[in-house]
Amino acid sequence: MLQFWFSQVNKNFSDYASRRPDFIRKVEENLNAYYGRAFERAATEFLISKLNITDAHHQWGNIPMKGKGKQTYEIDFIGTGPQKEVFVFEFKWQDLTYSDARSVLEQLKSKAQYVQKLPPNVRFGILAKKLKEKERIREAQYSAYDLDDM
């Protein structure tokens, strides 16, 4: 609650205090992005605990030989487990169908090829607001979690 207050209300306090309608509209427009960032923090904590991660970070970098606007990548979570296994996850604050989730996972695998020193036996996964057919995703050898698992 404090984080929401300082990120959304306090920095626009005069608009809040005067009850400006555009203040409420701006907060409503920013709410989903705010939830998404909070979800990423909670997802990271969940995976660290669930998978006994000893080292976790997110990764971003440049993709060589790509056109302007397409030369960077971002991976939400890379973690090392106690047996030195490596987990690479994408977080999505969305409801995803099986097809959507598989598409996200394929994009994640594509981005992972640009990470230096990533071992070949990586476990890929997705953590979303809601995953439909979560068991089917797991049967395809991916880790799959949503808010129900958290």
PyRosetta script that sets phi, psi and omega in degrees:
from pyrosetta import init, pose_from_sequence

init()
pose = pose_from_sequence("MLQFWFSQVNKNFSDYASRRPDFIRKVEENLNAYYGRAFERAATEFLISKLNITDAHHQWGNIPMKGKGKQTYEIDFIGTGPQKEVFVFEFKWQDLTYSDARSVLEQLKSKAQYVQKLPPNVRFGILAKKLKEKERIREAQYSAYDLDDM")
pose.set_psi(1, -41.7)
pose.set_omega(1, 179.2)
pose.set_phi(2, -63.6)
pose.set_psi(2, -40.7)
pose.set_omega(2, 179.2)
pose.set_phi(3, -62.4)
pose.set_psi(3, -42.6)
pose.set_omega(3, 177.9)
pose.set_phi(4, -62.1)
pose.set_psi(4, -45.3)
pose.set_omega(4, -179.4)
pose.set_phi(5, -57.0)
pose.set_psi(5, -50.6)
pose.set_omega(5, -175.9)
pose.set_phi(6, -72.9)
pose.set_psi(6, -30.5)
pose.set_omega(6, -178.7)
pose.set_phi(7, -84.4)
pose.set_psi(7, -26.8)
pose.set_omega(7, -174.9)
pose.set_phi(8, -113.6)
pose.set_psi(8, -38.1)
pose.set_omega(8, -172.6)
pose.set_phi(9, -99.4)
pose.set_psi(9, -53.8)
pose.set_omega(9, -173.5)
pose.set_phi(10, -58.4)
pose.set_psi(10, -40.6)
pose.set_omega(10, -178.0)
pose.set_phi(11, -69.8)
pose.set_psi(11, -15.0)
pose.set_omega(11, 176.6)
pose.set_phi(12, -123.7)
pose.set_psi(12, 39.2)
pose.set_omega(12, -170.8)
pose.set_phi(13, -60.7)
pose.set_psi(13, -38.1)
pose.set_omega(13, -179.2)
pose.set_phi(14, -64.1)
pose.set_psi(14, -37.1)
pose.set_omega(14, 175.8)
pose.set_phi(15, -67.1)
pose.set_psi(15, -39.5)
pose.set_omega(15, 177.8)
pose.set_phi(16, -63.2)
pose.set_psi(16, -49.1)
pose.set_omega(16, -176.5)
pose.set_phi(17, -63.2)
pose.set_psi(17, -34.6)
pose.set_omega(17, -179.8)
pose.set_phi(18, -88.1)
pose.set_psi(18, 1.4)
pose.set_omega(18, 177.3)
pose.set_phi(19, 56.7)
pose.set_psi(19, 42.0)
pose.set_omega(19, 179.5)
pose.set_phi(20, -67.1)
pose.set_psi(20, 130.8)
pose.set_omega(20, -179.2)
pose.set_phi(21, -60.1)
pose.set_psi(21, -34.9)
pose.set_omega(21, -179.7)
pose.set_phi(22, -69.0)
pose.set_psi(22, -23.6)
pose.set_omega(22, 174.9)
pose.set_phi(23, -63.9)
pose.set_psi(23, -48.2)
pose.set_omega(23, 179.5)
pose.set_phi(24, -61.6)
pose.set_psi(24, -42.5)
pose.set_omega(24, 179.3)
pose.set_phi(25, -61.0)
pose.set_psi(25, -43.6)
pose.set_omega(25, 179.5)
pose.set_phi(26, -63.2)
pose.set_psi(26, -42.5)
pose.set_omega(26, 179.0)
pose.set_phi(27, -62.5)
pose.set_psi(27, -44.2)
pose.set_omega(27, 178.6)
pose.set_phi(28, -61.9)
pose.set_psi(28, -39.9)
pose.set_omega(28, 179.1)
pose.set_phi(29, -66.4)
pose.set_psi(29, -34.8)
pose.set_omega(29, -177.7)
pose.set_phi(30, -86.2)
pose.set_psi(30, -10.6)
pose.set_omega(30, -172.3)
pose.set_phi(31, -61.2)
pose.set_psi(31, -45.0)
pose.set_omega(31, -177.9)
pose.set_phi(32, -65.4)
pose.set_psi(32, -39.1)
pose.set_omega(32, 176.9)
pose.set_phi(33, -65.6)
pose.set_psi(33, -39.0)
pose.set_omega(33, 177.2)
pose.set_phi(34, -62.4)
pose.set_psi(34, -46.4)
pose.set_omega(34, 177.3)
pose.set_phi(35, -60.0)
pose.set_psi(35, -40.7)
pose.set_omega(35, 179.6)
pose.set_phi(36, -60.4)
pose.set_psi(36, -44.0)
pose.set_omega(36, 178.5)
pose.set_phi(37, -65.9)
pose.set_psi(37, -41.3)
pose.set_omega(37, 177.8)
pose.set_phi(38, -64.7)
pose.set_psi(38, -38.6)
pose.set_omega(38, 178.1)
pose.set_phi(39, -62.2)
pose.set_psi(39, -41.5)
pose.set_omega(39, 179.3)
pose.set_phi(40, -61.7)
pose.set_psi(40, -40.8)
pose.set_omega(40, 177.9)
pose.set_phi(41, -65.6)
pose.set_psi(41, -45.1)
pose.set_omega(41, 179.7)
pose.set_phi(42, -65.9)
pose.set_psi(42, -38.1)
pose.set_omega(42, 179.6)
pose.set_phi(43, -63.9)
pose.set_psi(43, -41.5)
pose.set_omega(43, 178.2)
pose.set_phi(44, -61.1)
pose.set_psi(44, -46.9)
pose.set_omega(44, 179.2)
pose.set_phi(45, -62.1)
pose.set_psi(45, -41.4)
pose.set_omega(45, 179.3)
pose.set_phi(46, -60.6)
pose.set_psi(46, -48.9)
pose.set_omega(46, -177.4)
pose.set_phi(47, -66.0)
pose.set_psi(47, -38.4)
pose.set_omega(47, 177.6)
pose.set_phi(48, -58.9)
pose.set_psi(48, -43.7)
pose.set_omega(48, -179.9)
pose.set_phi(49, -73.3)
pose.set_psi(49, -47.7)
pose.set_omega(49, -175.4)
pose.set_phi(50, -63.9)
pose.set_psi(50, -41.6)
pose.set_omega(50, -174.4)
pose.set_phi(51, -102.1)
pose.set_psi(51, 6.1)
pose.set_omega(51, -178.4)
pose.set_phi(52, 53.7)
pose.set_psi(52, 46.5)
pose.set_omega(52, -177.7)
pose.set_phi(53, -68.6)
pose.set_psi(53, 133.6)
pose.set_omega(53, 178.6)
pose.set_phi(54, -100.1)
pose.set_psi(54, -20.7)
pose.set_omega(54, 179.0)
pose.set_phi(55, -145.9)
pose.set_psi(55, 123.2)
pose.set_omega(55, -178.0)
pose.set_phi(56, -136.0)
pose.set_psi(56, 143.3)
pose.set_omega(56, 175.8)
pose.set_phi(57, -160.9)
pose.set_psi(57, 169.1)
pose.set_omega(57, 169.2)
pose.set_phi(58, -106.8)
pose.set_psi(58, 164.3)
pose.set_omega(58, -171.7)
pose.set_phi(59, -134.4)
pose.set_psi(59, 137.7)
pose.set_omega(59, 170.7)
pose.set_phi(60, -144.5)
pose.set_psi(60, 156.5)
pose.set_omega(60, -179.2)
pose.set_phi(61, -175.9)
pose.set_psi(61, -171.3)
pose.set_omega(61, -177.8)
pose.set_phi(62, -99.5)
pose.set_psi(62, 144.6)
pose.set_omega(62, 174.6)
pose.set_phi(63, -101.8)
pose.set_psi(63, 118.3)
pose.set_omega(63, -179.2)
pose.set_phi(64, -64.8)
pose.set_psi(64, 144.7)
pose.set_omega(64, 172.1)
pose.set_phi(65, 66.3)
pose.set_psi(65, 26.1)
pose.set_omega(65, 176.5)
pose.set_phi(66, -105.4)
pose.set_psi(66, 154.8)
pose.set_omega(66, -179.4)
pose.set_phi(67, -71.9)
pose.set_psi(67, 166.8)
pose.set_omega(67, -179.0)
pose.set_phi(68, -56.7)
pose.set_psi(68, 134.4)
pose.set_omega(68, -179.6)
pose.set_phi(69, 86.8)
pose.set_psi(69, -9.9)
pose.set_omega(69, -179.9)
pose.set_phi(70, -124.6)
pose.set_psi(70, 15.4)
pose.set_omega(70, -172.7)
pose.set_phi(71, -95.5)
pose.set_psi(71, 4.9)
pose.set_omega(71, 179.2)
pose.set_phi(72, -122.2)
pose.set_psi(72, 158.3)
pose.set_omega(72, 175.2)
pose.set_phi(73, -136.6)
pose.set_psi(73, 160.1)
pose.set_omega(73, 175.4)
pose.set_phi(74, -142.1)
pose.set_psi(74, 134.3)
pose.set_omega(74, 175.1)
pose.set_phi(75, -118.5)
pose.set_psi(75, 127.5)
pose.set_omega(75, -172.9)
pose.set_phi(76, -68.9)
pose.set_psi(76, -33.2)
pose.set_omega(76, -173.6)
pose.set_phi(77, -154.0)
pose.set_psi(77, 127.5)
pose.set_omega(77, 168.7)
pose.set_phi(78, -129.6)
pose.set_psi(78, 123.0)
pose.set_omega(78, -177.2)
pose.set_phi(79, -135.1)
pose.set_psi(79, 149.9)
pose.set_omega(79, 177.5)
pose.set_phi(80, -109.9)
pose.set_psi(80, 127.7)
pose.set_omega(80, 179.7)
pose.set_phi(81, -86.0)
pose.set_psi(81, 177.1)
pose.set_omega(81, -176.2)
pose.set_phi(82, -65.5)
pose.set_psi(82, -23.6)
pose.set_omega(82, 178.5)
pose.set_phi(83, -96.9)
pose.set_psi(83, 18.1)
pose.set_omega(83, -179.3)
pose.set_phi(84, 68.5)
pose.set_psi(84, 15.2)
pose.set_omega(84, 173.2)
pose.set_phi(85, -74.4)
pose.set_psi(85, 148.6)
pose.set_omega(85, -176.4)
pose.set_phi(86, -113.3)
pose.set_psi(86, 131.1)
pose.set_omega(86, 178.9)
pose.set_phi(87, -112.5)
pose.set_psi(87, 133.4)
pose.set_omega(87, 177.8)
pose.set_phi(88, -125.1)
pose.set_psi(88, 121.2)
pose.set_omega(88, -174.5)
pose.set_phi(89, -125.9)
pose.set_psi(89, 151.6)
pose.set_omega(89, 170.0)
pose.set_phi(90, -114.3)
pose.set_psi(90, 137.1)
pose.set_omega(90, 176.6)
pose.set_phi(91, -106.7)
pose.set_psi(91, 135.7)
pose.set_omega(91, 178.0)
pose.set_phi(92, -136.1)
pose.set_psi(92, 119.5)
pose.set_omega(92, 175.7)
pose.set_phi(93, -85.8)
pose.set_psi(93, 63.9)
pose.set_omega(93, -177.4)
pose.set_phi(94, -149.8)
pose.set_psi(94, 161.1)
pose.set_omega(94, 167.9)
pose.set_phi(95, -87.4)
pose.set_psi(95, 125.4)
pose.set_omega(95, -175.5)
pose.set_phi(96, -121.1)
pose.set_psi(96, 137.3)
pose.set_omega(96, 171.1)
pose.set_phi(97, -78.8)
pose.set_psi(97, 172.5)
pose.set_omega(97, 176.5)
pose.set_phi(98, -57.8)
pose.set_psi(98, -46.2)
pose.set_omega(98, -179.2)
pose.set_phi(99, -61.7)
pose.set_psi(99, -43.2)
pose.set_omega(99, 177.7)
pose.set_phi(100, -60.9)
pose.set_psi(100, -45.4)
pose.set_omega(100, -177.5)
pose.set_phi(101, -64.5)
pose.set_psi(101, -42.2)
pose.set_omega(101, 178.6)
pose.set_phi(102, -63.7)
pose.set_psi(102, -37.8)
pose.set_omega(102, 177.3)
pose.set_phi(103, -63.4)
pose.set_psi(103, -44.7)
pose.set_omega(103, 178.4)
pose.set_phi(104, -61.6)
pose.set_psi(104, -42.1)
pose.set_omega(104, -179.6)
pose.set_phi(105, -66.4)
pose.set_psi(105, -38.0)
pose.set_omega(105, 176.9)
pose.set_phi(106, -65.7)
pose.set_psi(106, -39.7)
pose.set_omega(106, 176.0)
pose.set_phi(107, -64.0)
pose.set_psi(107, -39.4)
pose.set_omega(107, 178.6)
pose.set_phi(108, -62.8)
pose.set_psi(108, -44.7)
pose.set_omega(108, 178.1)
pose.set_phi(109, -61.3)
pose.set_psi(109, -37.8)
pose.set_omega(109, 178.0)
pose.set_phi(110, -65.1)
pose.set_psi(110, -43.8)
pose.set_omega(110, 179.2)
pose.set_phi(111, -66.2)
pose.set_psi(111, -34.4)
pose.set_omega(111, -176.3)
pose.set_phi(112, -64.1)
pose.set_psi(112, -23.4)
pose.set_omega(112, 180.0)
pose.set_phi(113, -66.2)
pose.set_psi(113, -16.2)
pose.set_omega(113, 179.5)
pose.set_phi(114, -91.2)
pose.set_psi(114, -4.6)
pose.set_omega(114, 179.1)
pose.set_phi(115, -83.5)
pose.set_psi(115, 122.6)
pose.set_omega(115, 179.9)
pose.set_phi(116, -74.0)
pose.set_psi(116, 146.1)
pose.set_omega(116, 175.3)
pose.set_phi(117, 64.0)
pose.set_psi(117, 28.1)
pose.set_omega(117, 175.5)
pose.set_phi(118, -90.3)
pose.set_psi(118, 124.5)
pose.set_omega(118, -177.0)
pose.set_phi(119, -68.0)
pose.set_psi(119, 161.1)
pose.set_omega(119, -176.3)
pose.set_phi(120, -71.8)
pose.set_psi(120, -21.7)
pose.set_omega(120, -175.8)
pose.set_phi(121, -97.3)
pose.set_psi(121, 51.5)
pose.set_omega(121, -178.6)
pose.set_phi(122, -77.7)
pose.set_psi(122, 143.3)
pose.set_omega(122, 173.2)
pose.set_phi(123, -101.1)
pose.set_psi(123, 120.3)
pose.set_omega(123, -179.8)
pose.set_phi(124, -95.5)
pose.set_psi(124, 149.0)
pose.set_omega(124, 179.6)
pose.set_phi(125, -156.9)
pose.set_psi(125, 171.6)
pose.set_omega(125, -179.9)
pose.set_phi(126, -138.4)
pose.set_psi(126, 141.4)
pose.set_omega(126, 174.5)
pose.set_phi(127, -129.6)
pose.set_psi(127, 117.6)
pose.set_omega(127, -174.1)
pose.set_phi(128, -129.2)
pose.set_psi(128, 168.1)
pose.set_omega(128, 175.9)
pose.set_phi(129, -56.7)
pose.set_psi(129, -49.5)
pose.set_omega(129, 177.7)
pose.set_phi(130, -148.8)
pose.set_psi(130, 129.1)
pose.set_omega(130, 176.4)
pose.set_phi(131, -113.5)
pose.set_psi(131, 117.9)
pose.set_omega(131, 173.6)
pose.set_phi(132, -82.5)
pose.set_psi(132, 140.4)
pose.set_omega(132, -178.5)
pose.set_phi(133, 60.5)
pose.set_psi(133, 43.4)
pose.set_omega(133, -179.0)
pose.set_phi(134, -57.5)
pose.set_psi(134, -40.3)
pose.set_omega(134, -179.8)
pose.set_phi(135, -64.1)
pose.set_psi(135, -36.0)
pose.set_omega(135, 178.3)
pose.set_phi(136, -65.0)
pose.set_psi(136, -37.9)
pose.set_omega(136, 176.6)
pose.set_phi(137, -64.2)
pose.set_psi(137, -42.2)
pose.set_omega(137, 178.9)
pose.set_phi(138, -65.6)
pose.set_psi(138, -37.3)
pose.set_omega(138, 177.9)
pose.set_phi(139, -62.8)
pose.set_psi(139, -25.7)
pose.set_omega(139, 177.3)
pose.set_phi(140, -83.5)
pose.set_psi(140, 13.8)
pose.set_omega(140, 175.1)
pose.set_phi(141, 73.5)
pose.set_psi(141, 29.9)
pose.set_omega(141, 173.7)
pose.set_phi(142, -112.6)
pose.set_psi(142, 153.7)
pose.set_omega(142, 169.8)
pose.set_phi(143, -83.5)
pose.set_psi(143, 137.1)
pose.set_omega(143, -176.6)
pose.set_phi(144, -143.8)
pose.set_psi(144, 124.3)
pose.set_omega(144, 179.5)
pose.set_phi(145, -138.6)
pose.set_psi(145, 156.1)
pose.set_omega(145, 172.3)
pose.set_phi(146, -143.4)
pose.set_psi(146, -171.4)
pose.set_omega(146, -176.5)
pose.set_phi(147, -58.4)
pose.set_psi(147, -30.8)
pose.set_omega(147, 178.4)
pose.set_phi(148, -62.3)
pose.set_psi(148, -29.6)
pose.set_omega(148, 179.6)
pose.set_phi(149, -81.1)
pose.set_psi(149, -23.9)
pose.set_omega(149, -176.3)
pose.set_phi(150, -79.2)
pose.dump_pdb("model.pdb")
